[in-house]
Amino acid sequence: MTTHAVKTIIYPVKDIARAKTLFTALVGAPPQVDEAYYVGYDLPGQHIGLDPNGHEQGATAYWHVDDIGATSAALVAVGATVHEEAHDVGGGRLVAQLRDADGNVIGLIQG
């Protein structure tokens, strides 16, 4: 099991157009992904996403891992609970969410 780093942060937004304007000004460049369901910015070593459907848990940091299944299993073995099973979000990229004992969301990305 190899964990690389937190390289992705997804912010829940209510008004994606307004949030896109703000984050475009912050980043200084337009988004690389610009859809009604997701806006994403790729910076050196970092991805920032805007999700108009993610309000139940707030902003989520995603750890990039080589094996999402093994990492999820290792975290569950030491007390985490699965919040969202690993699933493909396109292009072979898998994401999952777990919760620690305090209810904090731990995001995982493979691919």
N, C-alpha and C positions, 0 to 999 in steps of 0.2 A: 504494500500500500504506500503510494507516494502522494504527499500533499505538497503543492507548489506554493501557493499564497492566495490571499484574497485579491482577486483581480477583477471582480465584477461586483458592482453595487447597483441594485435596482430600487428606484424610488417610486412609490405609489403617487399618482397624480390624479386630480379630479378634472382638470382642464388640460388635456394634452397639448393643445395648440399654444396655450399660454406658457406651460412649462417648457415646451420646445423653444419658445422665444427666449426665455430666461437662460436655459442651459446652453443654447447656441451662443449667447452673449458671453457666458462664463467660459465656455470651451474655446471660443474664438473661431469656430468652424461649424459648418452644417453637420447634421447627423449622417452616419453611414447607413442607418436603417431608419426609414421614415414611413411608418404605416399607422393606420388608425388604432391598431391594437398594441403598438410598441414603437418607441423611438430609441435609437441607440447611438452612442458616441464611442468611437475607438480612439483612445489616447495611448501614448507609449506605455505599455505594461498595465493598462487599465481600461475597463469597459464600464460605461455609465449608461444605465437604461431607465426609461420612463415607462411605467406600466399603469394604464388607466383602470385596470381591473384588480390591483393588488392591495386594496385598503385594509384587509383584515389583519395583516401582521406588521404593517409599516415597512420602512426601508429594510432591505435584506442584503447582507454581504454574502457573496458566494466564494467558497474555497474551490480552487481548481485542483482536481485529483485525476490520477491515472485510471483508477478502477472504482467507479461510483458504488458498485455492489459491495465490494470488499470494505470500502470506507464506511458505508452505511451500516454494514453488519458489525464492524468494529465499534462504532459509536453506540449502536443499540446494545451491544454486549456490556458496555460500561454505563448504561443508564439512559441514553437518549431514546426518544420515541419518534416514530416516523410520522411526519405531518403530511408529506406529499411524496408518494412513491416515485422512484426514478422513471422519467418518461422522456421521449424524444421531442424536442421543441423545433426540430428542423435541421437538416443537414447532418444528421447523426449526432448532434449535440444532446447529451442527456443532462437533465437537471433533477434534483431531489431536494426536499426540505425535511429537516429533523428539528426536534425541540430538545433543549437541554432540560435539566431538572427544574430550572427557574422559568421555563416557558419561552426562552429566547429561541428565535429561529436561526438555524444553521443551514445555509444554503450550500449545496455541492453542485459542481459542474464537471462533466467529463466530455472531452472532445472539442 
